[in-house]
Amino acid sequence: MHPELAADLDRLPALLEETRQRAVAFLGGLDQRPVVTSAGAPAPVSLGDGGGIGLRAALAEFAERWEPRLSASAGPRYFGFVTGGATPAALAGDWLTAAADQNSNSSLDPAGQHLERETVGWLRELFGLSAAHTGTFVSGATMSNTVGLAIAREWLGERLGVDVAEDGAGALGRVRVLSGSAHSSIAKALSVLGLGRSALTAVPTLPGREAVDPAELERALAEADGPCVVVANAGTVNTVDFDDLRAIAALRERYDFWLHVDGAFGAFAALTPEHAGLVAGLDLADSVCVDLHKWLNVPYDSAVQFTRRRDLQARVFQNAAAYLGPLGEHPDLVHLTPENSHRLRALAAWFTLRAYGRAGHREIVERCVAGARALGEAVAGTDGLRLLAPVRLNVVCFTLAEDPTAERLADLAAEVAGEAFFTPTRYAGVPALRAAFSNWRTTEADVRRTAEALARAVVKSA
Ligand SMILES: *Cc1c(COP(=O)(O)O)cnc(C)c1O
């Protein structure tokens, strides 16, 4: 064994303890750290061709060169994109995932996939899905959407009497994917799947809304020649608008389509009685995407993909090899996602669900919604700022009252970046900023601190 490896093995308990202390210091310093910094990369260090420096020295170098540049994305005022943190239990689960280093893809070594199935069962209960849905862990909502649409592609083949897994997407001819306000990852998925970005057809939304107009969707379905795919959106990123899932599902009585629901973060509305109606009908979907590194607050990267047609999923993703078993009634995970090897990603979700339960995660969702409402009210009451859309759930979409150019908004965001982080967008043709609440640590005090920083920055920018 190389001497540095042998030495680190000898002092492994002490080194892991030092690593733990670094993590504790990082988390303890979240509040003091700028929420984002614009620092570039440090001066490069060459690997050289000799030995390394050992873990202890590597820790010290990381602490000096890289750690100061990291954002406080795990903290309570990182409102960019839709970003979750990591609950204590989720963090512990993620540490143990790396320590155990399982490849949970096959019944030859089954514990990991049994644990994933237990976790998927809990998630199904959380979102009100029936046992007709099976689920698989993947790396994020983009991957979940990609897998869902891959199953949809296979279903189109079944309808048209062609075998896409065998003969390729070309056998389908032109495919139509209808959606009101699809997330950008849908077009990316269609590109990956060989259906093409142009397969995505935007369907008009309700007036002043991002939710699809069911009458317009029906018109588009009537025009479509043959079976197609509908992507329903449960939680859009600008205004957290929801398509009427039951109304869309009811259209299947007259039209032949696969219903995929992108509920990346919106599916968490199911946890609160006040908002559960927004995702009524979710169980009727053929495939469902839910991100977990957003509102479940497990570390990156984690999402789940649910479907009613695991048989088609296995047709797409099966991996035949001598050492892998037959598909059988419960196909191994190696046959269900684009990956072959499969991290025990479910463990972080397992821990947070077990530790805090439905009530604990409901409290996170409700506190985030209350925080978004409070920031929305503060923005509406701040001279120089304007709310662009009502705060429907956990996102505040706002802009400058006067001359809201992308440049001026970027300056405003940069001015508050030490205190709070927002990401730019365009809504209804107007450049804007978004604040998305999805971190378990965010409190009323964070909302006040954010509102005050914004108010100061607006005065400065005037
Ligand atoms: C975040 C998001 C995605 C993409 O998620 P990743 O985890 O970044 O891949 C897809 N759809 C919606 C609605 C989202 O909010």
PDBQT file of the ligand as one rigid body, heavy atoms in Angstrom, charges set to zero:
ROOT
HETATM    1  C1  LIG A 501     -35.721  22.350 -10.794  1.00  0.00    +0.000 C 
HETATM    2  C2  LIG A 501     -36.723  21.874 -11.766  1.00  0.00    +0.000 A 
HETATM    3  C3  LIG A 501     -36.394  20.948 -12.767  1.00  0.00    +0.000 A 
HETATM    4  C4  LIG A 501     -34.985  20.468 -12.977  1.00  0.00    +0.000 C 
HETATM    5  O1  LIG A 501     -34.441  19.967 -11.801  1.00  0.00    +0.000 OA
HETATM    6  P1  LIG A 501     -32.923  19.538 -11.596  1.00  0.00    +0.000 P 
HETATM    7  O2  LIG A 501     -32.978  18.872 -10.271  1.00  0.00    +0.000 OA
HETATM    8  O3  LIG A 501     -32.121  20.801 -11.594  1.00  0.00    +0.000 OA
HETATM    9  O4  LIG A 501     -32.539  18.621 -12.692  1.00  0.00    +0.000 OA
HETATM   10  C5  LIG A 501     -37.415  20.508 -13.578  1.00  0.00    +0.000 A 
HETATM   11  N1  LIG A 501     -38.668  20.966 -13.448  1.00  0.00    +0.000 NA
HETATM   12  C6  LIG A 501     -39.016  21.881 -12.523  1.00  0.00    +0.000 A 
HETATM   13  C7  LIG A 501     -40.432  22.350 -12.435  1.00  0.00    +0.000 C 
HETATM   14  C8  LIG A 501     -38.050  22.359 -11.643  1.00  0.00    +0.000 A 
HETATM   15  O5  LIG A 501     -38.399  23.254 -10.709  1.00  0.00    +0.000 OA
ENDROOT
TORSDOF 0
